[in-house]
């Protein structure tokens, strides 16, 4: 007789079946209880717990480029399981073994108390006598994504992706599967809907996450891959159902393969997966709670201090003592609490291909950089500096102290990208170099904030001490995370911003460690609105740094629009504040004072989008944060068209106090329809924005 393992935890329902032949099947994962009638008996063999492909092994079925029907994935047999608790919550481990090769696999499911999501990964150990070449292993596999409900999957399933690009981050798009070329015509095809990243920018084209809604059943499945390098996920069809496969890098998608000698282990890239009763917003709310639960505890995400950075639409990487001093005064007067000197502080002239030594320029700072940093401190702000510590310019003076082992190499040549070399953080000499730079900034200069930028993509990986290019990259990615952990252990109060030309490495391998993330380097404040409003999809609001940079030549409404972009997230203040008119400077200060009055709510609030998913093409955009009976709603009128918009709010039937909280002087109006649950907002002019405060009576 087969046996089952049934788990109900934090609103999630899981059902495993172990057959008489010791096959392990994950029959169900979701927010709703399992319905036995949803899976015909003859289809259950397709509900495999994991997929695993070894070099030289066979494949079954028509598969195309999909990763279903793998060997020894089809041969893996149940050994045992363990149901325990950790500091985070319940933990399930299912152990399998391949009788032919002796390869052992443990599938891990870590739950988090009070959160409707879990982290999953696989540990492989070669307990056989021969080497095993691993080309693919799933960190999570689930068949039957569409089994609830009676409608066809073409009609009821909707997939939302976060497209990403430099200065065009977080472009959210929602699709029916036929719109992606996956129509339901047969019980299985070679077609897959997939997203991959190859290289050291983990979010070069897509964020490593998605939401899949079953609109008929009223449920949503969501996932994220928690890795700072190459990753892959795919939706395929088999047994007339949809299957989701989540993984780190693969051989035929990402140039990754690893050789497991007898006795060696490999741990797959961790992924998070969850399910809720509800749609996209409900899924993002639960993902937000999960992200908060896995993040390194830190004061920065509780207190949300305001950062001034001199780069964007301001000094543009050309700081000097003379230029900085008036900015420092103006930033302090406006109420900023950190002041970060951005790129250029380490070189007298053009610096792009010479970075790597990280010593201050005497030309830029004749009195020494400590003079400027002390000025920042004297104004009550914490000083910060920009770094790009993972690279070294091709003309860096530091190259005289380095050798080829410091850098990525392919086909016997050092890897270059944008006139920089990629440092290999597996090398102890590289670690020593990085540690000394951080020590100097923190201990000698008294820096409390580092903007850690990363402006190259090192490609498919490195051949040094690796079984494949992708293996070298994966090892480096993990070594960098270990180094980052060691920095925070030594300097727990140090704030390090995660930046990769903006949001090109927006992933929760990095963001479980970093307290703050640059969302974009978008230079146009009007275009930034859609990016800012979409940010809570990709990361928690309290980690999402948004530039606010009033322009020299702007007017009052331009200042207000700029400030509203950031007021529900993390304020990255910039712009030539010292050169603004008194009236426009007062608008900046008014916004920052208001931010300080509400920021205590942001780390506990959940996002919602009254006008639906923001897009760069929209005339109106809106983002809300809700905490209990309070909500804050940013609304932007981007273009012409109607001067009014109706915002459906999650307070239907309730009396509300609604007011425009910023700016205090305005020509706009609000009207709340309690019965209809809609707030009408009137903004007479295009390219204007308002911050609305809502309290239930």
ROVEX-134658 format. One record per residue (C-alpha): x, y, z; residue in three letters. Coordinates in steps of 0.02 Angstrom, whole numbers, padded with zeros to 5 digits, always signed. Layout:
N
XYZala
...
This chain:
697
+00000+00000+00000unk
+00062+00174-00041unk
+00073+00301+00100unk
+00051+00487+00108unk
+00132+00633+00198unk
+00009+00773+00227unk
+00069+00944+00285unk
-00038+01093+00333unk
+00068+01240+00388unk
+00039+01428+00387unk
-00109+01412+00270unk
-00013+01301+00147unk
-00069+01126+00104unk
+00054+00994+00041unk
+00020+00812-00001unk
+00155+00685-00044unk
+00125+00507-00099unk
+00254+00368-00080unk
+00211+00219-00189unk
+00246+00035-00158unk
+00393+00054-00277unk
+00453+00201-00169unk
+00421+00334-00300unk
+00392+00504-00219unk
+00256+00616-00289unk
+00212+00793-00239unk
+00027+00785-00277unk
-00022+00953-00207unk
+00046+01120-00149unk
-00069+01268-00127unk
-00179+01381-00022unk
-00330+01268-00046unk
-00347+01091+00022unk
-00315+00946-00097unk
-00460+00878-00199unk
-00432+00695-00239unk
-00535+00707-00397unk
-00415+00836-00471unk
-00285+00703-00519unk
-00332+00544-00615unk
-00240+00393-00547unk
-00147+00361-00710unk
-00076+00539-00708unk
+00004+00531-00536unk
+00173+00463-00598unk
+00202+00633-00681unk
+00193+00726-00514unk
+00377+00699-00476unk
+00457+00779-00324unk
+00613+00832-00419unk
+00703+00827-00585unk
+00886+00779-00598unk
+00991+00757-00756unk
+01162+00676-00755unk
+01287+00673-00897unk
+01270+00516-01003unk
+01097+00474-00938unk
+00941+00451-01044unk
+00789+00563-01067unk
+00608+00505-01077unk
+00460+00576-01176unk
+00461+00719-01299unk
+00549+00855-01203unk
+00626+00981-01324unk
+00728+01100-01215unk
+00622+01070-01059unk
+00694+00989-00904unk
+00555+00864-00875unk
+00574+00675-00889unk
+00754+00672-00829unk
+00868+00530-00776unk
+00904+00486-00640unk
+00757+00598-00590unk
+00640+00459-00646unk
+00738+00330-00547unk
+00748+00418-00379unk
+00673+00316-00238unk
+00612+00363-00064unk
+00729+00327+00081unk
+00658+00424+00228unk
+00590+00592+00281unk
+00614+00706+00431unk
+00484+00827+00501unk
+00569+00946+00624unk
+00574+01127+00680unk
+00708+01259+00661unk
+00721+01437+00727unk
+00618+01493+00576unk
+00478+01365+00583unk
+00434+01191+00527unk
+00559+01099+00416unk
+00525+00948+00305unk
+00664+00848+00223unk
+00628+00708+00100unk
+00775+00594+00061unk
+00788+00499-00104unk
+00919+00388-00182unk
+00961+00328-00357unk
+00990+00139-00347unk
+01096+00142-00506unk
+01224+00276-00461unk
+01210+00287-00272unk
+01173+00473-00284unk
+01075+00537-00133unk
+00960+00689-00141unk
+00876+00779+00001unk
+00733+00896-00044unk
+00717+01033+00089unk
+00558+01130+00130unk
+00586+01267+00260unk
+00428+01352+00323unk
+00424+01521+00410unk
+00303+01545+00554unk
+00158+01656+00506unk
+00208+01667+00323unk
+00120+01579+00180unk
+00281+01537+00088unk
+00428+01419+00105unk
+00609+01410+00049unk
+00660+01255-00049unk
+00826+01181-00105unk
+00906+01012-00142unk
+01065+00937-00072unk
+01152+00807-00180unk
+01284+00687-00115unk
+01377+00560-00219unk
+01376+00402-00114unk
+01421+00293-00263unk
+01589+00237-00329unk
+01593+00335-00493unk
+01596+00520-00535unk
+01426+00599-00574unk
+01409+00748-00692unk
+01260+00854-00640unk
+01184+00954-00782unk
+01019+01002-00701unk
+00936+00989-00532unk
+00772+01071-00483unk
+00762+01163-00319unk
+00573+01148-00327unk
+00458+01053-00445unk
+00269+01058-00446unk
+00148+00979-00569unk
-00037+01021-00578unk
-00027+01210-00573unk
-00194+01217-00664unk
-00284+01070-00585unk
-00408+01173-00482unk
-00565+01226-00575unk
-00652+01166-00732unk
-00603+01299-00859unk
-00465+01269-00984unk
-00295+01334-00932unk
-00292+01448-01086unk
-00435+01544-01006unk
-00402+01539-00819unk
-00212+01551-00796unk
-00125+01720-00794unk
+00063+01746-00775unk
+00140+01910-00717unk
+00323+01944-00753unk
+00438+02084-00697unk
+00536+02135-00852unk
+00694+02229-00810unk
+00822+02337-00896unk
+00943+02478-00865unk
+00843+02637-00826unk
+00687+02535-00867unk
+00672+02425-00715unk
+00516+02337-00651unk
+00406+02340-00805unk
+00264+02228-00750unk
+00164+02135-00881unk
+00026+02007-00861unk
-00009+01871-00991unk
-00125+01729-01030unk
-00018+01580-01079unk
-00073+01581-01263unk
-00005+01759-01274unk
+00164+01682-01235unk
+00142+01547-01367unk
+00087+01408-01251unk
-00087+01360-01307unk
-00171+01204-01240unk
-00180+01093-01395unk
-00113+00925-01336unk
-00073+00844-01169unk
+00112+00888-01183unk
+00222+00986-01302unk
+00403+01037-01319unk
+00354+01218-01284unk
+00401+01301-01122unk
+00371+01472-01048unk
+00536+01511-00965unk
+00645+01647-00893unk
+00833+01635-00874unk
+00974+01745-00822unk
+01152+01708-00874unk
+01292+01808-00796unk
+01332+01913-00644unk
+01187+02035-00666unk
+01047+01929-00592unk
+00910+02045-00654unk
+00978+02099-00823unk
+00814+02062-00913unk
+00693+01992-00784unk
+00681+01994-00597unk
+00700+01814-00533unk
+00518+01801-00483unk
+00341+01783-00552unk
+00158+01764-00501unk
+00041+01636-00581unk
-00145+01662-00549unk
-00284+01535-00569unk
-00422+01661-00596unk
-00560+01530-00588unk
-00502+01455-00424unk
-00458+01625-00352unk
-00282+01574-00302unk
-00106+01634-00344unk
+00059+01542-00344unk
+00215+01650-00325unk
+00401+01617-00326unk
+00573+01696-00322unk
+00746+01624-00354unk
+00868+01685-00221unk
+01030+01695-00316unk
+01150+01833-00370unk
+01205+01752-00534unk
+01132+01634-00665unk
+00962+01555-00636unk
+00820+01474-00732unk
+00636+01435-00713unk
+00511+01360-00833unk
+00329+01312-00850unk
+00304+01157-00956unk
+00158+01042-00990unk
+00145+00856-00960unk
+00002+00735-00921unk
-00117+00871-00980unk
-00062+00983-00836unk
+00061+01125-00809unk
+00225+01097-00716unk
+00336+01228-00634unk
+00523+01195-00620unk
+00633+01315-00521unk
+00822+01303-00518unk
+00988+01390-00516unk
+01097+01379-00672unk
+01081+01234-00795unk
+01197+01166-00929unk
+01098+01206-01086unk
+01028+01370-01021unk
+01174+01443-00922unk
+01336+01347-00962unk
+01334+01263-00791unk
+01386+01085-00752unk
+01469+01015-00597unk
+01563+00852-00570unk
+01524+00762-00408unk
+01664+00644-00360unk
+01624+00505-00236unk
+01591+00583-00066unk
+01564+00760-00134unk
+01407+00864-00106unk
+01318+01000-00202unk
+01183+01116-00135unk
+01063+01192-00262unk
+01014+01375-00269unk
+00875+01414-00143unk
+00705+01468-00205unk
+00549+01531-00119unk
+00374+01475-00166unk
+00206+01517-00091unk
+00021+01514-00127unk
-00125+01623-00072unk
-00313+01632-00093unk
-00323+01794-00191unk
-00244+01883-00337unk
-00083+01972-00378unk
-00088+02100-00236unk
-00120+01965-00107unk
+00026+01865-00175unk
+00145+02014-00168unk
+00087+02051+00009unk
+00134+01875+00064unk
+00298+01883-00032unk
+00334+02048+00058unk
+00306+01963+00226unk
+00420+01820+00175unk
+00557+01940+00119unk
+00549+02029+00285unk
+00565+01863+00377unk
+00724+01807+00287unk
+00813+01975+00289unk
+00961+02012+00402unk
+00892+02109+00552unk
+00956+02287+00546unk
+00917+02461+00610unk
+00917+02536+00435unk
+00757+02445+00387unk
+00673+02495+00550unk
+00723+02679+00553unk
+00731+02722+00366unk
+00855+02867+00375unk
+00856+02989+00229unk
+01007+02979+00114unk
+01078+03121+00011unk
+01186+03063-00135unk
+01276+03189-00244unk
+01268+03094-00410unk
+01101+03095-00499unk
+01062+03256-00592unk
+01190+03337-00480unk
+01380+03312-00479unk
+01377+03163-00599unk
+01534+03080-00526unk
+01637+03240-00518unk
+01647+03285-00332unk
+01768+03411-00257unk
+01778+03496-00089unk
+01715+03659-00163unk
+01566+03577-00246unk
+01520+03470-00096unk
+01521+03597+00045unk
+01366+03696-00010unk
+01277+03532-00047unk
+01317+03467+00127unk
+01244+03624+00205unk
+01087+03615+00097unk
+01061+03429+00129unk
+01075+03453+00316unk
+00953+03599+00312unk
+00828+03493+00214unk
+00837+03356+00347unk
+00946+03222+00267unk
+01031+03100+00386unk
+01161+03017+00275unk
+01270+03104+00146unk
+01353+02991+00018unk
+01491+03054-00097unk
+01466+02957-00257unk
+01589+02906-00394unk
+01747+03001-00436unk
+01819+03036-00263unk
+01970+02923-00298unk
+02035+02998-00462unk
+02084+03170-00522unk
+02010+03156-00696unk
+01929+03020-00802unk
+01917+02870-00689unk
+01813+02735-00774unk
+01951+02614-00828unk
+02069+02655-00683unk
+01964+02603-00533unk
+02026+02475-00407unk
+02144+02561-00286unk
+02011+02664-00194unk
+02124+02800-00124unk
+02059+02979-00119unk
+02114+03106-00248unk
+02223+03245-00178unk
+02172+03355-00324unk
+01988+03342-00284unk
+02015+03355-00097unk
+02169+03463-00063unk
+02133+03461+00124unk
+02107+03273+00119unk
+01944+03179+00104unk
+01929+03167+00293unk
+01903+03355+00296unk
+01744+03336+00192unk
+01687+03182+00287unk
+01711+03276+00451unk
+01607+03419+00381unk
+01467+03296+00347unk
+01479+03231+00525unk
+01481+03408+00596unk
+01311+03437+00514unk
+01238+03287+00604unk
+01242+03170+00454unk
+01329+03002+00431unk
+01459+03009+00290unk
+01460+02884+00147unk
+01566+02841-00005unk
+01536+02753-00171unk
+01631+02592-00214unk
+01635+02468-00356unk
+01737+02339-00263unk
+01706+02186-00372unk
+01800+02254-00522unk
+01968+02326-00569unk
+01995+02442-00717unk
+02110+02387-00858unk
+02221+02539-00818unk
+02211+02526-00629unk
+02374+02557-00534unk
+02321+02414-00420unk
+02355+02290-00562unk
+02541+02303-00518unk
+02503+02210-00356unk
+02386+02081-00434unk
+02411+01928-00542unk
+02297+01834-00662unk
+02228+01723-00523unk
+02133+01876-00457unk
+02019+01883-00610unk
+01892+01787-00712unk
+01968+01695-00858unk
+01893+01607-01010unk
+01987+01516-01148unk
+02150+01567-01067unk
+02111+01754-01074unk
+02058+01875-00939unk
+01875+01923-00952unk
+01846+02108-00989unk
+01684+02204-00989unk
+01670+02393-01007unk
+01859+02411-00980unk
+01854+02320-00814unk
+01912+02150-00753unk
+01801+02044-00641unk
+01881+02001-00474unk
+01861+01819-00417unk
+01804+01817-00235unk
+01861+01637-00213unk
+02039+01702-00211unk
+02107+01741-00035unk
+02210+01885-00106unk
+02053+01965-00176unk
+01967+01945-00008unk
+02116+02025+00080unk
+02111+02171-00043unk
+01923+02195-00019unk
+01936+02183+00170unk
+02072+02314+00176unk
+01970+02436+00071unk
+01819+02416+00185unk
+01928+02430+00341unk
+02007+02591+00277unk
+01840+02672+00237unk
+01756+02622+00399unk
+01898+02631+00525unk
+02012+02766+00453unk
+01885+02878+00367unk
+01736+02847+00482unk
+01618+02802+00339unk
+01449+02732+00395unk
+01368+02710+00223unk
+01438+02628+00067unk
+01354+02633-00102unk
+01416+02470-00176unk
+01394+02485-00363unk
+01425+02353-00498unk
+01426+02412-00678unk
+01481+02260-00779unk
+01412+02090-00823unk
+01550+01961-00812unk
+01460+01841-00929unk
+01443+01653-00917unk
+01580+01630-00788unk
+01762+01580-00768unk
+01862+01424-00807unk
+01980+01438-00658unk
+01963+01292-00537unk
+01792+01250-00607unk
+01704+01107-00694unk
+01619+01229-00813unk
+01611+01417-00840unk
+01445+01420-00747unk
+01518+01320-00603unk
+01655+01450-00584unk
+01525+01589-00582unk
+01416+01499-00454unk
+01565+01470-00340unk
+01613+01654-00355unk
+01433+01712-00322unk
+01429+01611-00162unk
+01602+01668-00109unk
+01548+01849-00130unk
+01397+01819-00018unk
+01509+01740+00114unk
+01622+01891+00105unk
+01474+02008+00121unk
+01414+01912+00275unk
+01587+01931+00352unk
+01583+02120+00324unk
+01417+02137+00414unk
+01483+02027+00555unk
+01631+02146+00578unk
+01531+02306+00553unk
+01349+02269+00601unk
+01298+02454+00595unk
+01373+02486+00423unk
+01242+02518+00289unk
+01289+02450+00117unk
+01176+02495-00027unk
+01156+02363-00163unk
+01173+02447-00332unk
+01208+02375-00505unk
+01189+02518-00625unk
+01025+02538-00532unk
+00923+02379-00515unk
+01021+02252-00617unk
+01052+02139-00467unk
+00886+02149-00378unk
+00879+01976-00300unk
+00853+01906-00126unk
+01023+01826-00113unk
+01086+02005-00106unk
+00933+02083-00024unk
+00926+01959+00119unk
+01090+02043+00168unk
+01082+02222+00104unk
+00958+02338+00189unk
+00937+02452+00039unk
+00933+02432-00150unk
+00949+02560-00289unk
+00793+02537-00396unk
+00854+02631-00550unk
+00971+02758-00626unk
+00826+02833-00724unk
+00871+03016-00755unk
+00696+03077-00802unk
+00589+03105-00648unk
+00425+03083-00743unk
+00480+02915-00812unk
+00537+02865-00638unk
+00357+02865-00572unk
+00312+02696-00647unk
+00475+02618-00583unk
+00447+02687-00408unk
+00266+02630-00404unk
+00315+02455-00461unk
+00460+02437-00338unk
+00364+02345-00200unk
+00339+02200-00321unk
+00526+02169-00326unk
+00575+02209-00147unk
+00506+02271+00018unk
+00459+02457+00019unk
+00585+02494+00156unk
+00727+02428+00047unk
+00676+02517-00114unk
+00785+02672-00138unk
+00711+02797-00261unk
+00801+02952-00323unk
+00722+03121-00293unk
+00819+03256-00385unk
+00737+03427-00405unk
+00808+03513-00557unk
+00888+03685-00564unk
+00770+03741-00701unk
+00609+03661-00634unk
+00455+03733-00551unk
+00357+03691-00394unk
+00262+03546-00472unk
+00424+03470-00534unk
+00490+03469-00354unk
+00329+03392-00289unk
+00328+03256-00424unk
+00509+03214-00383unk
+00474+03202-00197unk
+00314+03098-00216unk
+00416+02971-00317unk
+00510+02926-00157unk
+00395+02962-00011unk
+00323+02787+00012unk
+00490+02700-00009unk
+00671+02750+00034unk
+00721+02928-00006unk
+00879+02947-00109unk
+00886+03136-00111unk
+00994+03223-00240unk
+00993+03375-00353unk
+01074+03545-00332unk
+00979+03589-00173unk
+01092+03737-00135unk
+01043+03818-00301unk
+00855+03799-00287unk
+00745+03948-00247unk
+00694+03963-00064unk
+00516+03912-00108unk
+00572+03754-00197unk
+00695+03710-00059unk
+00553+03727+00065unk
+00451+03601-00036unk
+00595+03477-00019unk
+00603+03504+00169unk
+00415+03491+00186unk
+00418+03322+00099unk
+00561+03255+00205unk
+00479+03316+00365unk
+00319+03226+00315unk
+00417+03069+00271unk
+00491+03068+00447unk
+00315+03073+00519unk
+00256+02917+00423unk
+00413+02813+00398unk
+00381+02710+00555unk
+00232+02632+00464unk
+00324+02584+00304unk
+00418+02429+00370unk
+00253+02349+00421unk
+00141+02409+00279unk
+00088+02307+00128unk
+00076+02377-00049unk
-00076+02393-00161unk
-00105+02471-00331unk
-00274+02561-00346unk
-00256+02584-00534unk
-00181+02413-00570unk
-00004+02372-00620unk
+00096+02529-00663unk
+00164+02546-00839unk
+00270+02681-00922unk
+00129+02707-01046unk
-00006+02747-00917unk
-00085+02920-00902unk
-00112+02893-00715unk
-00011+02788-00592unk
-00045+02750-00410unk
+00040+02656-00268unk
-00030+02631-00094unk
+00040+02564+00069unk
-00081+02501+00199unk
-00054+02467+00382unk
-00214+02423+00474unk
-00337+02566+00463unk
-00208+02685+00391unk
-00153+02700+00211unk
-00041+02814+00111unk
-00072+02832-00075unk
+00042+02913-00203unk
-00044+02966-00363unk
+00039+03033-00520unk
-00046+03113-00669unk
+00088+03078-00797unk
+00007+03137-00958unk
-00141+03235-01024unk
-00313+03162-01043unk
-00438+03173-00902unk
-00395+03285-00753unk
-00476+03159-00635unk
-00455+02977-00591unk
-00557+02855-00485unk
-00451+02753-00365unk
-00534+02595-00296unk
-00475+02577-00116unk
-00482+02430+00006unk
-00599+02527+00122unk
-00768+02506+00036unk
-00916+02546+00149unk
-00812+02639+00277unk
-00805+02821+00327unk
-00633+02891+00295unk
-00532+03044+00333unk
-00441+03080+00170unk
-00323+03224+00142unk
-00184+03277+00027unk
-00037+03267+00147unk
+00093+03332+00025unk
+00107+03465-00035unk
+00012+03570+00092unk
-00026+03703-00040unk
-00107+03634-00197unk
-00246+03655-00325unk
-00308+03475-00321unk
-00458+03394-00237unk
-00522+03230-00167unk
-00695+03151-00151unk
-00726+02985-00061unk
-00873+02875-00113unk
-00892+02753+00031unk
-01029+02650-00051unk
-00931+02627-00211unk
-00763+02613-00124unk
-00684+02740-00241unk
-00582+02897-00212unk
-00594+03027-00348unk
-00435+03128-00369unk
-00429+03287-00472unk
-00259+03351-00531unk
-00287+03494-00654unk
-00116+03483-00737unk
-00016+03342-00814unk
+00152+03294-00739unk
+00090+03325-00563unk
+00084+03211-00412unk
+00010+03206-00237unk
+00032+03104-00078unk
-00135+03061+00003unk
-00158+03006+00184unk
-00308+02898+00228unk
-00372+02853+00400unk
-00527+02752+00438unk
-00645+02836+00560unk
